[in-house]
Amino acid sequence: MSENPFRSGFVSIIGRPNVGKSTLLNRMLGDKIAITSDKPQTTRNRVHGICNRHDAQVIFIDTPGIHQARSSLNRYMVETALTSLNGVDLVLFLVEADSSSVGRETPILDILKETEVPVILVLNKIDRTEKEKLLELIASFAPLYPFREIIPVSALQGDGVERLIDLVCRYLPEGPRYFPEDILTDQPERFIVAEIIREKVFRMTRDEVPYSVAVTIESFKERDDGRLISIAAVINVERDSQKGIIIGKRGDMLKKIGMQARKDIEQLLGSRVFLELFVRVTRDWSESKKMLKEFGYE
């Protein structure tokens, strides 16, 4: 055996909605592959992010927040998060670093007690917490579960993130590179483009509108010279009133969504992008098994 064996494995990031799982994933990768917003339940699908180092390859799994699910879509999201605990080498359990978080985490701790996968507790958003309160929080969590480590971080600021990655690598088994060194995710470009558009809707609309949106890519065509990619996407909503909000007066809101999405898509693809957005009413799609499957929520 070599002195420094190559390590690789799969690491699931779980936690309640809006604790910063996607922000942490993007920070650990040094690039954006998972969408974020200040609204809970932004992430709907399981997203694989690949962290490549000279001595390790970590496949992080970003998951939807675990919450009380009522709609068919929300039940799908929670099931997606829970199934991510199967077949992984390590779990990062992400919580907010505030005193009220201890009681809120009981349901997830009960779930973790059913698994034998090692768990690292990650206290996020320490940039908002005083040091004394942070130490009290660590002392409160320590007896609740046999965590392998308890690590404070700020996903937003980057504090403690490199140390977290180092620790993660130590807990991984020896193994091969599962993916080439030059890729950050195994998700297809179409998926990430659709997610970027949905992120802009989440950030720019309010109330129930963002939660009633599903984005589908109708066409994705690269010009022969590779200098322009034409993308047509449909923003699906459940009611006519939501369609009006997303389009906005004289189409202003849809234009803003398109402009912001195009900038991120161009950065992602490294090419100029011509983006066409359409809005379609697909009534009560979030409760339809057929439509959930069609929109990629199986």
N, C-alpha and C positions, 0 to 999 in steps of 0.2 A: 504494500500500500504506500502511496506517495505521502509526503509530509502534508501537503495541502491538496486534498482530493477535491475534484470538481463536484459541486453540490447543485441539485435542482429539485424543484417540487412545486406543488400547487398550494396556494394560500388563500383562504376565503376571508373576505372582509365583511363582517356582519355588524348590525346595530339597528337602533330605531331610526325612523325617518329623520333626515335633516341634521344628523350628527357630524357630517363631513366626510362620509366614506368616499364619494367620488372625488372630492377635493384632495383627499389624502392619496388616492390612487394616482391622480394626475401629478401630484408633487413628487411621488416616489419614482415615477417614470420620467419626470422632467419634460413632459409634454402633455397635451390635452387629448385624451381619447374618450373620456366620460363627461357627459354634460352635467352642469351644476346650476343651481339657482337657490334663492333663499326660501323657496317653498318646499314643504315636505313631499315625499313620494315622487321626486323628479325622476329617479332611476326606476325603470320598469323591467328591464331585461338584465340577465347576467352578462357582464362585460369582462373579457379577459385582457389584462394588461401585462405585458412581458418586460420584466426588468432584467437587462443583460449586464453582467459584470464579468471580469476576467476569470473569476473563480466560481461563479454561480449564475444560474438562470432561475428567476422566480416568476412564476405565473400567478399573478394576483387576480382574484375573482371579485369584482365589485358587484354587490347585490342590492336589490330593493330593500328599503327599510322594513323591519318586522313590526307589524301593527295589527290592530283589530280590523280585520277585513270584512267589508259588507258586500261590495259589488263583485261580480265575476272577475273583473279586471284586477281588483285588489287581492282577491283570493289567489289569482295566478301569481301576482307579485310576491306574496308571502311564501307561497309554495316554492317559487324560484329561489328565494333566499334560503329556505330551510334545506332544500335538496343540495345546495352548495356545500353543506357540511359533510356530504358523502364523498369519500374518495380523495380527500385533501390531506396534506401533511401537517398543516398548521392552520389555526384560526386566529385572526385578529378581531377581537371584540372591541368595537369603538364606542366610547361613551363621551358625553360632554363633561368637562371638568368643572362641575358645579355641585354644590352640596345636595341639591334636590334630585340628582341623577340616581343615587343609590337605590331608593325605593322604586323608581321607574323601571329599573333593569331586572327586577325579579323574574318576569316571564321569560326573558331570554336566558337568564342564568339557569332556570329550570330546564330549558331546552338543552343547554350545554352539558348539564349533568347526565344527559342521556347519551352523550358521545364520549369516545375515548381519545379523540384528537386533542393534542396539546393546544392550550389557549394562552395567548398573550393579551392582556388588558391594555388598551391604548386610551389614555385620557387626552382627549382632543380639546382644542380651543384654550390652551393654557395662557394665551396672550390676554385672556379676559379674566384671569384668576390670580389672586394673591398667593404668594408662596406658602404662607401658613395654612390657608384653606386647602391648598393642593395637598399638603402633607396630611391634613386631617382626612381628606377624601381617600388617599391611598390607604390610610389606616382603616377606614370604614369598609373598603372593598376587599382588603386582603383576606379576612376570615370567611368571606362568602363563597369562595371557590378556590381550588388549588391552581391559581394562575402560575404559569411558568415564569412570567415577568409582568411587571406593571410599569408601563412606559408613558411619561407625559410628552405630548407633542403639540405643536401648532401646525396643522396642515396648511393653513393660510399663509403663515409666515415662514414655514420651513423648519422651525426650531425642533430639534430632536428627531427629525425624519431620517437623517443619515444613520444615526445610532440605531433607530428602529430597523432599518434595512439590514444593518450588520447583524443584529440579533436574529432576525428572520433567517438569514443565510446559515447561521450556526445550527438552527434547529432542523434544517433540511437534510434529507439523506443524500448520500453520494449517488450521482446519476448523470445522465447525458443531457446535452442541450436538446430540448424538445422542438425548438423553433430556431430558424436562422437568426443570427445576431442583429440583423438590420431591421427587424420588424418590432413594432410596439404592441400590436394586437393582432389576434386572428380574426377579428370581425371584418367583414367585407366593407369596402368603401361606401357602398350604397347605404348600409346600415348606419354608419357614422354620419353621413350626410343627412339622413332623415332625422337622426338624433340632434344634430346641430340646429336644424330648423325648428324642431320641437322645443329645444332649449330657449330659442328666441321668443317663442310663443309664451313659454312659462315666465320668462323675465318681463315681458312687455304687456301681459294681460293679467286680469285678476279674477277673484271670486272662483266660480266653478269652471270658467272657460278653459284654462290650461289642462285641467284634469279630464276634460271631454275631448281632447285632441289626440289624434293618431296621424302620423305622417307616412305617406307612401311615395316611393319614387317611381314615376311613370316611365321616364326615359333617362338614360345616362349615356351620352354619346361623345366620344373624343374625336376632334377633327383630325384628319390624316396627318397634318404637320405637328400634332400634339400641343399646339399653342392655345387651344380653346376647348373647354368641355361644356357641352350644353346639357343642362339638367332641368327636367320638368318634374315638379313634386306637387302632391295634393295634400292639403291640410284638411283632414276629415273631422267634422264636429257632429254633435248629436242634435242640435236644434238650430232653427233659422235665426234666432236672436244671437246665438254664438257666432254664426257666420257673419252677421252684420258687424259685430264687435271686432272680429279679426280683420275684416276688410277695412272698416273705419270710414270716416267721411271722405268721400272722393278717392277712396282706396289708399288713404294715407298710412293706416296702420299696416296694411299688407306690404306696402313699399318699404316701411321701416324694418319690418321683419326680414324681408328679402335682402335689403342692403346689409344688415348686420350678419345674416347667415352667410351671404356670399363672401364676405371678408374672411370668415373663419374657414369656409370651405376651400377658398383659394389657398390659404395658408396650409391646410391639410393636404391638398392635392398638388401643390407647387405649380399651379397653372391658372391662367385666367379662366373665369367661369361665367357663363351666361345662365342665369337662374330664373326660371318661370315658376311662379306659385299660383295655385288654384285652390279655392275653398269649396268643399263639397259637404252637404248634409247627409250623413249616414245615421239615421235615427237609432238611438239607443244601442250603438255598436258595442259599448262596454258591457252589455248584458247578453250579447249574442255570441254563442260558441262559434258559429260560422265566421262572424266578422272578427272575433278575437284571433282566430286561426289565420284568417286572411291578412290581418295586420301584423302577424308575427308573434302574437301572444298565445302560444300553444301550451 
